Amino acid sequence: MNMLYDSDAFAVVHILANAPLEGDLTPSDGPQIPRHGFEIVDKRSGKEVYLDGSWAEMFQSQITVWQQSMPSQEEVEDTLEGYATLAQMPVVMH
């Protein structure tokens, strides 16, 4: 789990669901489909959304653009606001 962004309004965490554990030298048995996702927490509403699959791929593309263009905090939060409209789950533990 990697914290990607944290402000007064939002937190974004990159979650690697089946990443190898530290010190684990042998892959687990059977084929593995790489899985990852992003949790976006809207601190203002106390809700979160988890993006995986094609949503995670789309968000990863946005992160790549941000890394190349160095957007302002306002630009980042405007984009996160769009994803936050999908948030339905109340934040229970963070």
SEFIZA-3560 file (N, C-alpha, C; in Angstrom, 3 decimals):
REM SEFIZA-3560
<numar><xx>0.852</xx><yy>-1.158</yy><zz>0.000</zz><atom>N</atom></numar>
<numar><xx>0.000</xx><yy>0.000</yy><zz>0.000</zz><atom>CA</atom></numar>
<numar><xx>0.907</xx><yy>1.231</yy><zz>0.000</zz><atom>C</atom></numar>
<numar><xx>0.627</xx><yy>2.162</yy><zz>-0.918</zz><atom>N</atom></numar>
<numar><xx>1.426</xx><yy>3.372</yy><zz>-1.039</zz><atom>CA</atom></numar>
<numar><xx>0.524</xx><yy>4.599</yy><zz>-1.021</zz><atom>C</atom></numar>
<numar><xx>0.806</xx><yy>5.531</yy><zz>-0.118</zz><atom>N</atom></numar>
<numar><xx>0.080</xx><yy>6.795</yy><zz>-0.088</zz><atom>CA</atom></numar>
<numar><xx>0.585</xx><yy>7.647</yy><zz>-1.252</zz><atom>C</atom></numar>
<numar><xx>-0.324</xx><yy>8.026</yy><zz>-2.150</zz><atom>N</atom></numar>
<numar><xx>0.053</xx><yy>8.830</yy><zz>-3.304</zz><atom>CA</atom></numar>
<numar><xx>-0.251</xx><yy>10.304</yy><zz>-3.121</zz><atom>C</atom></numar>
<numar><xx>-1.299</xx><yy>10.595</yy><zz>-2.355</zz><atom>N</atom></numar>
<numar><xx>-1.723</xx><yy>11.988</yy><zz>-2.212</zz><atom>CA</atom></numar>
<numar><xx>-2.459</xx><yy>12.132</yy><zz>-0.896</zz><atom>C</atom></numar>
<numar><xx>-2.210</xx><yy>13.235</yy><zz>-0.199</zz><atom>N</atom></numar>
<numar><xx>-2.895</xx><yy>13.487</yy><zz>1.062</zz><atom>CA</atom></numar>
<numar><xx>-3.023</xx><yy>14.998</yy><zz>1.239</zz><atom>C</atom></numar>
<numar><xx>-4.249</xx><yy>15.475</yy><zz>1.324</zz><atom>N</atom></numar>
<numar><xx>-4.515</xx><yy>16.897</yy><zz>1.551</zz><atom>CA</atom></numar>
<numar><xx>-5.634</xx><yy>17.004</yy><zz>2.577</zz><atom>C</atom></numar>
<numar><xx>-6.075</xx><yy>18.223</yy><zz>2.826</zz><atom>N</atom></numar>
<numar><xx>-7.185</xx><yy>18.421</yy><zz>3.759</zz><atom>CA</atom></numar>
<numar><xx>-8.479</xx><yy>17.827</yy><zz>3.231</zz><atom>C</atom></numar>
<numar><xx>-8.606</xx><yy>17.713</yy><zz>1.894</zz><atom>N</atom></numar>
<numar><xx>-9.852</xx><yy>17.261</yy><zz>1.285</zz><atom>CA</atom></numar>
<numar><xx>-9.831</xx><yy>15.813</yy><zz>0.824</zz><atom>C</atom></numar>
<numar><xx>-8.669</xx><yy>15.314</yy><zz>0.364</zz><atom>N</atom></numar>
<numar><xx>-8.602</xx><yy>13.977</yy><zz>-0.234</zz><atom>CA</atom></numar>
<numar><xx>-7.373</xx><yy>13.215</yy><zz>0.221</zz><atom>C</atom></numar>
<numar><xx>-7.488</xx><yy>11.883</yy><zz>0.153</zz><atom>N</atom></numar>
<numar><xx>-6.347</xx><yy>10.981</yy><zz>0.300</zz><atom>CA</atom></numar>
<numar><xx>-6.476</xx><yy>9.939</yy><zz>-0.800</zz><atom>C</atom></numar>
<numar><xx>-5.343</xx><yy>9.599</yy><zz>-1.412</zz><atom>N</atom></numar>
<numar><xx>-5.324</xx><yy>8.579</yy><zz>-2.460</zz><atom>CA</atom></numar>
<numar><xx>-4.260</xx><yy>7.560</yy><zz>-2.097</zz><atom>C</atom></numar>
<numar><xx>-4.669</xx><yy>6.291</yy><zz>-2.079</zz><atom>N</atom></numar>
<numar><xx>-3.764</xx><yy>5.196</yy><zz>-1.739</zz><atom>CA</atom></numar>
<numar><xx>-3.758</xx><yy>4.203</yy><zz>-2.896</zz><atom>C</atom></numar>
<numar><xx>-2.550</xx><yy>3.770</yy><zz>-3.285</zz><atom>N</atom></numar>
<numar><xx>-2.391</xx><yy>2.734</yy><zz>-4.311</zz><atom>CA</atom></numar>
<numar><xx>-2.243</xx><yy>1.409</yy><zz>-3.574</zz><atom>C</atom></numar>
<numar><xx>-3.128</xx><yy>0.482</yy><zz>-3.868</zz><atom>N</atom></numar>
<numar><xx>-3.139</xx><yy>-0.811</yy><zz>-3.179</zz><atom>CA</atom></numar>
<numar><xx>-2.729</xx><yy>-1.896</yy><zz>-4.158</zz><atom>C</atom></numar>
<numar><xx>-1.687</xx><yy>-2.631</yy><zz>-3.800</zz><atom>N</atom></numar>
<numar><xx>-1.205</xx><yy>-3.758</yy><zz>-4.604</zz><atom>CA</atom></numar>
<numar><xx>-1.696</xx><yy>-5.029</yy><zz>-3.938</zz><atom>C</atom></numar>
<numar><xx>-2.834</xx><yy>-5.530</yy><zz>-4.398</zz><atom>N</atom></numar>
<numar><xx>-3.525</xx><yy>-6.623</yy><zz>-3.713</zz><atom>CA</atom></numar>
<numar><xx>-2.747</xx><yy>-7.921</yy><zz>-3.671</zz><atom>C</atom></numar>
<numar><xx>-2.008</xx><yy>-8.260</yy><zz>-4.709</zz><atom>N</atom></numar>
<numar><xx>-1.289</xx><yy>-9.532</yy><zz>-4.698</zz><atom>CA</atom></numar>
<numar><xx>0.203</xx><yy>-9.328</yy><zz>-4.926</zz><atom>C</atom></numar>
<numar><xx>0.725</xx><yy>-8.235</yy><zz>-4.431</zz><atom>N</atom></numar>
<numar><xx>2.169</xx><yy>-7.993</yy><zz>-4.508</zz><atom>CA</atom></numar>
<numar><xx>2.890</xx><yy>-8.983</yy><zz>-3.607</zz><atom>C</atom></numar>
<numar><xx>4.094</xx><yy>-9.435</yy><zz>-4.000</zz><atom>N</atom></numar>
<numar><xx>4.834</xx><yy>-10.361</yy><zz>-3.135</zz><atom>CA</atom></numar>
<numar><xx>5.206</xx><yy>-9.684</yy><zz>-1.824</zz><atom>C</atom></numar>
<numar><xx>5.161</xx><yy>-10.466</yy><zz>-0.762</zz><atom>N</atom></numar>
<numar><xx>5.537</xx><yy>-9.951</yy><zz>0.553</zz><atom>CA</atom></numar>
<numar><xx>7.043</xx><yy>-9.755</yy><zz>0.619</zz><atom>C</atom></numar>
<numar><xx>7.475</xx><yy>-8.813</yy><zz>1.432</zz><atom>N</atom></numar>
<numar><xx>8.895</xx><yy>-8.558</yy><zz>1.595</zz><atom>CA</atom></numar>
<numar><xx>9.573</xx><yy>-9.820</yy><zz>2.105</zz><atom>C</atom></numar>
<numar><xx>10.662</xx><yy>-10.219</yy><zz>1.449</zz><atom>N</atom></numar>
<numar><xx>11.386</xx><yy>-11.415</yy><zz>1.845</zz><atom>CA</atom></numar>
<numar><xx>10.840</xx><yy>-12.686</yy><zz>1.202</zz><atom>C</atom></numar>
<numar><xx>9.738</xx><yy>-12.610</yy><zz>0.483</zz><atom>N</atom></numar>
<numar><xx>9.140</xx><yy>-13.768</yy><zz>-0.183</zz><atom>CA</atom></numar>
<numar><xx>9.836</xx><yy>-13.960</yy><zz>-1.524</zz><atom>C</atom></numar>
<numar><xx>10.678</xx><yy>-14.990</yy><zz>-1.615</zz><atom>N</atom></numar>
<numar><xx>11.465</xx><yy>-15.211</yy><zz>-2.824</zz><atom>CA</atom></numar>
<numar><xx>10.777</xx><yy>-16.118</yy><zz>-3.827</zz><atom>C</atom></numar>
<numar><xx>9.795</xx><yy>-16.892</yy><zz>-3.405</zz><atom>N</atom></numar>
<numar><xx>9.141</xx><yy>-17.823</yy><zz>-4.313</zz><atom>CA</atom></numar>
<numar><xx>7.737</xx><yy>-17.342</yy><zz>-4.634</zz><atom>C</atom></numar>
<numar><xx>7.369</xx><yy>-17.343</yy><zz>-5.905</zz><atom>N</atom></numar>
<numar><xx>6.007</xx><yy>-16.946</yy><zz>-6.244</zz><atom>CA</atom></numar>
<numar><xx>5.015</xx><yy>-17.983</yy><zz>-5.735</zz><atom>C</atom></numar>
<numar><xx>3.807</xx><yy>-17.561</yy><zz>-5.449</zz><atom>N</atom></numar>
<numar><xx>2.798</xx><yy>-18.501</yy><zz>-4.969</zz><atom>CA</atom></numar>
<numar><xx>2.403</xx><yy>-19.453</yy><zz>-6.091</zz><atom>C</atom></numar>
<numar><xx>1.853</xx><yy>-20.580</yy><zz>-5.720</zz><atom>N</atom></numar>
<numar><xx>1.457</xx><yy>-21.585</yy><zz>-6.700</zz><atom>CA</atom></numar>
<numar><xx>0.337</xx><yy>-21.072</yy><zz>-7.589</zz><atom>C</atom></numar>
<numar><xx>0.354</xx><yy>-21.493</yy><zz>-8.831</zz><atom>N</atom></numar>
<numar><xx>-0.710</xx><yy>-21.142</yy><zz>-9.759</zz><atom>CA</atom></numar>
<numar><xx>-0.474</xx><yy>-19.808</yy><zz>-10.446</zz><atom>C</atom></numar>
<numar><xx>-1.202</xx><yy>-19.599</yy><zz>-11.535</zz><atom>N</atom></numar>
<numar><xx>-1.049</xx><yy>-18.343</yy><zz>-12.274</zz><atom>CA</atom></numar>
<numar><xx>-1.575</xx><yy>-17.164</yy><zz>-11.461</zz><atom>C</atom></numar>
<numar><xx>-0.954</xx><yy>-16.035</yy><zz>-11.632</zz><atom>N</atom></numar>
<numar><xx>-1.350</xx><yy>-14.824</yy><zz>-10.930</zz><atom>CA</atom></numar>
<numar><xx>-1.722</xx><yy>-13.745</yy><zz>-11.943</zz><atom>C</atom></numar>
<numar><xx>-2.858</xx><yy>-13.144</yy><zz>-11.759</zz><atom>N</atom></numar>
<numar><xx>-3.253</xx><yy>-11.996</yy><zz>-12.558</zz><atom>CA</atom></numar>
<numar><xx>-2.915</xx><yy>-10.771</yy><zz>-11.725</zz><atom>C</atom></numar>
<numar><xx>-2.054</xx><yy>-9.893</yy><zz>-12.264</zz><atom>N</atom></numar>
<numar><xx>-1.709</xx><yy>-8.708</yy><zz>-11.474</zz><atom>CA</atom></numar>
<numar><xx>-2.956</xx><yy>-7.904</yy><zz>-11.143</zz><atom>C</atom></numar>
<numar><xx>-3.127</xx><yy>-7.575</yy><zz>-9.870</zz><atom>N</atom></numar>
<numar><xx>-4.289</xx><yy>-6.797</yy><zz>-9.436</zz><atom>CA</atom></numar>
<numar><xx>-3.803</xx><yy>-5.625</yy><zz>-8.614</zz><atom>C</atom></numar>
<numar><xx>-4.366</xx><yy>-4.520</yy><zz>-8.880</zz><atom>N</atom></numar>
<numar><xx>-4.080</xx><yy>-3.351</yy><zz>-8.074</zz><atom>CA</atom></numar>
<numar><xx>-5.274</xx><yy>-2.429</yy><zz>-8.152</zz><atom>C</atom></numar>
<numar><xx>-5.309</xx><yy>-1.487</yy><zz>-7.270</zz><atom>N</atom></numar>
<numar><xx>-6.407</xx><yy>-0.544</yy><zz>-7.282</zz><atom>CA</atom></numar>
<numar><xx>-6.030</xx><yy>0.718</yy><zz>-6.536</zz><atom>C</atom></numar>
<numar><xx>-6.947</xx><yy>1.648</yy><zz>-6.546</zz><atom>N</atom></numar>
<numar><xx>-6.735</xx><yy>2.932</yy><zz>-5.896</zz><atom>CA</atom></numar>
<numar><xx>-7.933</xx><yy>3.226</yy><zz>-5.006</zz><atom>C</atom></numar>
<numar><xx>-7.644</xx><yy>3.620</yy><zz>-3.791</zz><atom>N</atom></numar>
<numar><xx>-8.692</xx><yy>4.049</yy><zz>-2.876</zz><atom>CA</atom></numar>
<numar><xx>-8.621</xx><yy>5.573</yy><zz>-2.805</zz><atom>C</atom></numar>
<numar><xx>-9.739</xx><yy>6.210</yy><zz>-3.101</zz><atom>N</atom></numar>
<numar><xx>-9.833</xx><yy>7.661</yy><zz>-3.013</zz><atom>CA</atom></numar>
<numar><xx>-10.790</xx><yy>7.981</yy><zz>-1.878</zz><atom>C</atom></numar>
<numar><xx>-10.291</xx><yy>8.705</yy><zz>-0.889</zz><atom>N</atom></numar>
<numar><xx>-11.092</xx><yy>9.086</yy><zz>0.271</zz><atom>CA</atom></numar>
<numar><xx>-11.415</xx><yy>10.568</yy><zz>0.165</zz><atom>C</atom></numar>
<numar><xx>-12.700</xx><yy>10.875</yy><zz>0.212</zz><atom>N</atom></numar>
<numar><xx>-13.161</xx><yy>12.258</yy><zz>0.267</zz><atom>CA</atom></numar>
<numar><xx>-13.329</xx><yy>12.580</yy><zz>1.751</zz><atom>C</atom></numar>
<numar><xx>-12.390</xx><yy>13.290</yy><zz>2.310</zz><atom>N</atom></numar>
<numar><xx>-12.390</xx><yy>13.574</yy><zz>3.747</zz><atom>CA</atom></numar>
<numar><xx>-13.544</xx><yy>14.499</yy><zz>4.133</zz><atom>C</atom></numar>
<numar><xx>-14.025</xx><yy>15.275</yy><zz>3.185</zz><atom>N</atom></numar>
<numar><xx>-15.108</xx><yy>16.211</yy><zz>3.489</zz><atom>CA</atom></numar>
<numar><xx>-16.422</xx><yy>15.483</yy><zz>3.741</zz><atom>C</atom></numar>
<numar><xx>-16.681</xx><yy>14.440</yy><zz>2.944</zz><atom>N</atom></numar>
<numar><xx>-17.934</xx><yy>13.699</yy><zz>3.095</zz><atom>CA</atom></numar>
<numar><xx>-17.785</xx><yy>12.462</yy><zz>3.965</zz><atom>C</atom></numar>
<numar><xx>-16.530</xx><yy>12.046</yy><zz>4.210</zz><atom>N</atom></numar>
<numar><xx>-16.303</xx><yy>10.837</yy><zz>4.994</zz><atom>CA</atom></numar>
<numar><xx>-16.613</xx><yy>9.570</yy><zz>4.213</zz><atom>C</atom></numar>
<numar><xx>-16.497</xx><yy>9.649</yy><zz>2.867</zz><atom>N</atom></numar>
<numar><xx>-16.775</xx><yy>8.479</yy><zz>2.023</zz><atom>CA</atom></numar>
<numar><xx>-15.559</xx><yy>8.167</yy><zz>1.166</zz><atom>C</atom></numar>
<numar><xx>-15.521</xx><yy>6.914</yy><zz>0.696</zz><atom>N</atom></numar>
<numar><xx>-14.414</xx><yy>6.478</yy><zz>-0.148</zz><atom>CA</atom></numar>
<numar><xx>-14.913</xx><yy>5.660</yy><zz>-1.312</zz><atom>C</atom></numar>
<numar><xx>-14.083</xx><yy>5.609</yy><zz>-2.358</zz><atom>N</atom></numar>
<numar><xx>-14.365</xx><yy>4.776</yy><zz>-3.521</zz><atom>CA</atom></numar>
<numar><xx>-13.091</xx><yy>3.995</yy><zz>-3.832</zz><atom>C</atom></numar>
<numar><xx>-13.266</xx><yy>2.725</yy><zz>-4.218</zz><atom>N</atom></numar>
<numar><xx>-12.135</xx><yy>1.878</yy><zz>-4.603</zz><atom>CA</atom></numar>
<numar><xx>-12.217</xx><yy>1.651</yy><zz>-6.096</zz><atom>C</atom></numar>
<numar><xx>-11.159</xx><yy>2.015</yy><zz>-6.805</zz><atom>N</atom></numar>
<numar><xx>-11.102</xx><yy>1.841</yy><zz>-8.251</zz><atom>CA</atom></numar>
<numar><xx>-10.242</xx><yy>0.627</yy><zz>-8.569</zz><atom>C</atom></numar>
<numar><xx>-10.800</xx><yy>-0.309</yy><zz>-9.331</zz><atom>N</atom></numar>
<numar><xx>-9.992</xx><yy>-1.427</yy><zz>-9.814</zz><atom>CA</atom></numar>
<numar><xx>-10.369</xx><yy>-1.706</yy><zz>-11.257</zz><atom>C</atom></numar>
<numar><xx>-9.702</xx><yy>-2.662</yy><zz>-11.878</zz><atom>N</atom></numar>
<numar><xx>-9.998</xx><yy>-3.005</yy><zz>-13.263</zz><atom>CA</atom></numar>
<numar><xx>-9.766</xx><yy>-1.824</yy><zz>-14.201</zz><atom>C</atom></numar>
<numar><xx>-10.710</xx><yy>-1.600</yy><zz>-15.105</zz><atom>N</atom></numar>
<numar><xx>-10.555</xx><yy>-0.534</yy><zz>-16.089</zz><atom>CA</atom></numar>
<numar><xx>-10.555</xx><yy>0.851</yy><zz>-15.443</zz><atom>C</atom></numar>
<numar><xx>-11.271</xx><yy>0.998</yy><zz>-14.307</zz><atom>N</atom></numar>
<numar><xx>-11.250</xx><yy>2.272</yy><zz>-13.592</zz><atom>CA</atom></numar>
<numar><xx>-9.838</xx><yy>2.557</yy><zz>-13.067</zz><atom>C</atom></numar>
<numar><xx>-9.172</xx><yy>1.531</yy><zz>-12.530</zz><atom>N</atom></numar>
<numar><xx>-7.810</xx><yy>1.696</yy><zz>-12.028</zz><atom>CA</atom></numar>
<numar><xx>-6.849</xx><yy>2.014</yy><zz>-13.166</zz><atom>C</atom></numar>
<numar><xx>-7.033</xx><yy>1.373</yy><zz>-14.301</zz><atom>N</atom></numar>
<numar><xx>-6.182</xx><yy>1.649</yy><zz>-15.459</zz><atom>CA</atom></numar>
<numar><xx>-6.351</xx><yy>3.095</yy><zz>-15.922</zz><atom>C</atom></numar>
<numar><xx>-7.577</xx><yy>3.570</yy><zz>-15.942</zz><atom>N</atom></numar>
<numar><xx>-7.843</xx><yy>4.945</yy><zz>-16.342</zz><atom>CA</atom></numar>
<numar><xx>-7.206</xx><yy>5.924</yy><zz>-15.343</zz><atom>C</atom></numar>
<numar><xx>-7.329</xx><yy>5.630</yy><zz>-14.052</zz><atom>N</atom></numar>
<numar><xx>-6.741</xx><yy>6.499</yy><zz>-13.038</zz><atom>CA</atom></numar>
<numar><xx>-5.216</xx><yy>6.461</yy><zz>-13.115</zz><atom>C</atom></numar>
<numar><xx>-4.639</xx><yy>5.284</yy><zz>-13.379</zz><atom>N</atom></numar>
<numar><xx>-3.184</xx><yy>5.159</yy><zz>-13.537</zz><atom>CA</atom></numar>
<numar><xx>-2.714</xx><yy>6.018</yy><zz>-14.706</zz><atom>C</atom></numar>
<numar><xx>-3.489</xx><yy>6.066</yy><zz>-15.776</zz><atom>N</atom></numar>
<numar><xx>-3.148</xx><yy>6.929</yy><zz>-16.910</zz><atom>CA</atom></numar>
<numar><xx>-3.137</xx><yy>8.394</yy><zz>-16.485</zz><atom>C</atom></numar>
<numar><xx>-4.091</xx><yy>8.782</yy><zz>-15.658</zz><atom>N</atom></numar>
<numar><xx>-4.144</xx><yy>10.156</yy><zz>-15.159</zz><atom>CA</atom></numar>
<numar><xx>-2.914</xx><yy>10.471</yy><zz>-14.307</zz><atom>C</atom></numar>
<numar><xx>-2.495</xx><yy>9.526</yy><zz>-13.490</zz><atom>N</atom></numar>
<numar><xx>-1.310</xx><yy>9.715</yy><zz>-12.654</zz><atom>CA</atom></numar>
<numar><xx>-0.073</xx><yy>9.907</yy><zz>-13.532</zz><atom>C</atom></numar>
<numar><xx>0.021</xx><yy>9.129</yy><zz>-14.598</zz><atom>N</atom></numar>
<numar><xx>1.150</xx><yy>9.258</yy><zz>-15.521</zz><atom>CA</atom></numar>
<numar><xx>1.181</xx><yy>10.654</yy><zz>-16.140</zz><atom>C</atom></numar>
<numar><xx>0.028</xx><yy>11.175</yy><zz>-16.523</zz><atom>N</atom></numar>
<numar><xx>-0.058</xx><yy>12.528</yy><zz>-17.074</zz><atom>CA</atom></numar>
<numar><xx>0.391</xx><yy>13.537</yy><zz>-16.019</zz><atom>C</atom></numar>
<numar><xx>-0.072</xx><yy>13.359</yy><zz>-14.779</zz><atom>N</atom></numar>
<numar><xx>0.327</xx><yy>14.272</yy><zz>-13.700</zz><atom>CA</atom></numar>
<numar><xx>1.836</xx><yy>14.262</yy><zz>-13.484</zz><atom>C</atom></numar>
<numar><xx>2.444</xx><yy>13.081</yy><zz>-13.570</zz><atom>N</atom></numar>
<numar><xx>3.883</xx><yy>12.976</yy><zz>-13.357</zz><atom>CA</atom></numar>
<numar><xx>4.653</xx><yy>13.748</yy><zz>-14.427</zz><atom>C</atom></numar>
<numar><xx>4.094</xx><yy>13.831</yy><zz>-15.619</zz><atom>N</atom></numar>
<numar><xx>4.764</xx><yy>14.530</yy><zz>-16.714</zz><atom>CA</atom></numar>
<numar><xx>4.482</xx><yy>16.026</yy><zz>-16.721</zz><atom>C</atom></numar>
<numar><xx>3.311</xx><yy>16.434</yy><zz>-16.203</zz><atom>N</atom></numar>
<numar><xx>2.915</xx><yy>17.838</yy><zz>-16.326</zz><atom>CA</atom></numar>
<numar><xx>2.979</xx><yy>18.633</yy><zz>-15.025</zz><atom>C</atom></numar>
<numar><xx>3.173</xx><yy>17.979</yy><zz>-13.903</zz><atom>N</atom></numar>
<numar><xx>3.245</xx><yy>18.647</yy><zz>-12.597</zz><atom>CA</atom></numar>
<numar><xx>2.075</xx><yy>19.612</yy><zz>-12.388</zz><atom>C</atom></numar>
<numar><xx>0.852</xx><yy>19.086</yy><zz>-12.223</zz><atom>N</atom></numar>
<numar><xx>-0.317</xx><yy>19.951</yy><zz>-12.074</zz><atom>CA</atom></numar>
<numar><xx>-0.353</xx><yy>20.643</yy><zz>-10.711</zz><atom>C</atom></numar>
<numar><xx>-1.170</xx><yy>21.670</yy><zz>-10.625</zz><atom>N</atom></numar>
<numar><xx>-1.367</xx><yy>22.354</yy><zz>-9.347</zz><atom>CA</atom></numar>
<numar><xx>-2.244</xx><yy>21.491</yy><zz>-8.445</zz><atom>C</atom></numar>
<numar><xx>-2.255</xx><yy>21.813</yy><zz>-7.165</zz><atom>N</atom></numar>
<numar><xx>-3.112</xx><yy>21.093</yy><zz>-6.228</zz><atom>CA</atom></numar>
<numar><xx>-4.572</xx><yy>21.245</yy><zz>-6.638</zz><atom>C</atom></numar>
<numar><xx>-4.936</xx><yy>22.415</yy><zz>-7.105</zz><atom>N</atom></numar>
<numar><xx>-6.321</xx><yy>22.656</yy><zz>-7.533</zz><atom>CA</atom></numar>
<numar><xx>-6.709</xx><yy>21.740</yy><zz>-8.698</zz><atom>C</atom></numar>
<numar><xx>-5.802</xx><yy>21.563</yy><zz>-9.667</zz><atom>N</atom></numar>
<numar><xx>-6.080</xx><yy>20.678</yy><zz>-10.803</zz><atom>CA</atom></numar>
<numar><xx>-6.242</xx><yy>19.231</yy><zz>-10.343</zz><atom>C</atom></numar>
<numar><xx>-5.377</xx><yy>18.793</yy><zz>-9.443</zz><atom>N</atom></numar>
<numar><xx>-5.462</xx><yy>17.423</yy><zz>-8.920</zz><atom>CA</atom></numar>
<numar><xx>-6.789</xx><yy>17.238</yy><zz>-8.188</zz><atom>C</atom></numar>
<numar><xx>-7.131</xx><yy>18.179</yy><zz>-7.334</zz><atom>N</atom></numar>
<numar><xx>-8.343</xx><yy>18.035</yy><zz>-6.540</zz><atom>CA</atom></numar>
<numar><xx>-9.607</xx><yy>18.161</yy><zz>-7.384</zz><atom>C</atom></numar>
<numar><xx>-9.565</xx><yy>18.916</yy><zz>-8.468</zz><atom>N</atom></numar>
<numar><xx>-10.706</xx><yy>18.962</yy><zz>-9.389</zz><atom>CA</atom></numar>
<numar><xx>-10.943</xx><yy>17.590</yy><zz>-10.010</zz><atom>C</atom></numar>
<numar><xx>-9.858</xx><yy>16.912</yy><zz>-10.379</zz><atom>N</atom></numar>
<numar><xx>-9.980</xx><yy>15.562</yy><zz>-10.948</zz><atom>CA</atom></numar>
<numar><xx>-10.482</xx><yy>14.587</yy><zz>-9.893</zz><atom>C</atom></numar>
<numar><xx>-9.922</xx><yy>14.656</yy><zz>-8.680</zz><atom>N</atom></numar>
<numar><xx>-10.355</xx><yy>13.764</yy><zz>-7.603</zz><atom>CA</atom></numar>
<numar><xx>-11.815</xx><yy>14.002</yy><zz>-7.241</zz><atom>C</atom></numar>
<numar><xx>-12.259</xx><yy>15.234</yy><zz>-7.341</zz><atom>N</atom></numar>
<numar><xx>-13.664</xx><yy>15.572</yy><zz>-7.077</zz><atom>CA</atom></numar>
<numar><xx>-14.587</xx><yy>14.769</yy><zz>-8.001</zz><atom>C</atom></numar>
<numar><xx>-14.178</xx><yy>14.623</yy><zz>-9.265</zz><atom>N</atom></numar>
<numar><xx>-14.967</xx><yy>13.831</yy><zz>-10.204</zz><atom>CA</atom></numar>
<numar><xx>-15.088</xx><yy>12.382</yy><zz>-9.774</zz><atom>C</atom></numar>
<numar><xx>-13.995</xx><yy>11.800</yy><zz>-9.317</zz><atom>N</atom></numar>
<numar><xx>-14.041</xx><yy>10.423</yy><zz>-8.834</zz><atom>CA</atom></numar>
<numar><xx>-14.814</xx><yy>10.327</yy><zz>-7.525</zz><atom>C</atom></numar>
<numar><xx>-14.725</xx><yy>11.356</yy><zz>-6.700</zz><atom>N</atom></numar>
<numar><xx>-15.395</xx><yy>11.345</yy><zz>-5.400</zz><atom>CA</atom></numar>
<numar><xx>-16.912</xx><yy>11.270</yy><zz>-5.543</zz><atom>C</atom></numar>
<numar><xx>-17.439</xx><yy>11.696</yy><zz>-6.686</zz><atom>N</atom></numar>
<numar><xx>-18.890</xx><yy>11.585</yy><zz>-6.888</zz><atom>CA</atom></numar>
<numar><xx>-19.329</xx><yy>10.126</yy><zz>-6.929</zz><atom>C</atom></numar>
<numar><xx>-18.388</xx><yy>9.208</yy><zz>-7.177</zz><atom>N</atom></numar>
<numar><xx>-18.687</xx><yy>7.774</yy><zz>-7.182</zz><atom>CA</atom></numar>
<numar><xx>-18.679</xx><yy>7.182</yy><zz>-5.771</zz><atom>C</atom></numar>
<numar><xx>-18.133</xx><yy>7.925</yy><zz>-4.816</zz><atom>N</atom></numar>
<numar><xx>-17.947</xx><yy>7.408</yy><zz>-3.451</zz><atom>CA</atom></numar>
<numar><xx>-19.293</xx><yy>7.155</yy><zz>-2.777</zz><atom>C</atom></numar>
<numar><xx>-19.473</xx><yy>5.921</yy><zz>-2.324</zz><atom>N</atom></numar>
<numar><xx>-20.690</xx><yy>5.526</yy><zz>-1.618</zz><atom>CA</atom></numar>
<numar><xx>-20.406</xx><yy>4.931</yy><zz>-0.247</zz><atom>C</atom></numar>
<numar><xx>-19.209</xx><yy>4.377</yy><zz>-0.092</zz><atom>N</atom></numar>
<numar><xx>-18.856</xx><yy>3.668</yy><zz>1.138</zz><atom>CA</atom></numar>
<numar><xx>-18.385</xx><yy>4.655</yy><zz>2.196</zz><atom>C</atom></numar>
<numar><xx>-18.986</xx><yy>4.607</yy><zz>3.399</zz><atom>N</atom></numar>
<numar><xx>-18.475</xx><yy>5.458</yy><zz>4.480</zz><atom>CA</atom></numar>
<numar><xx>-17.094</xx><yy>4.962</yy><zz>4.929</zz><atom>C</atom></numar>
<numar><xx>-16.252</xx><yy>5.881</yy><zz>5.276</zz><atom>N</atom></numar>
<numar><xx>-14.934</xx><yy>5.523</yy><zz>5.782</zz><atom>CA</atom></numar>
<numar><xx>-15.105</xx><yy>5.006</yy><zz>7.202</zz><atom>C</atom></numar>
<numar><xx>-14.655</xx><yy>3.775</yy><zz>7.437</zz><atom>N</atom></numar>
<numar><xx>-14.804</xx><yy>3.156</yy><zz>8.738</zz><atom>CA</atom></numar>
<numar><xx>-13.512</xx><yy>3.271</yy><zz>9.531</zz><atom>C</atom></numar>
<numar><xx>-12.388</xx><yy>2.914</yy><zz>8.912</zz><atom>N</atom></numar>
<numar><xx>-11.097</xx><yy>2.989</yy><zz>9.588</zz><atom>CA</atom></numar>
<numar><xx>-10.082</xx><yy>3.602</yy><zz>8.650</zz><atom>C</atom></numar>
<numar><xx>-9.415</xx><yy>4.650</yy><zz>9.113</zz><atom>N</atom></numar>
<numar><xx>-8.320</xx><yy>5.269</yy><zz>8.369</zz><atom>CA</atom></numar>
<numar><xx>-7.473</xx><yy>6.044</yy><zz>9.308</zz><atom>C</atom></numar>
//
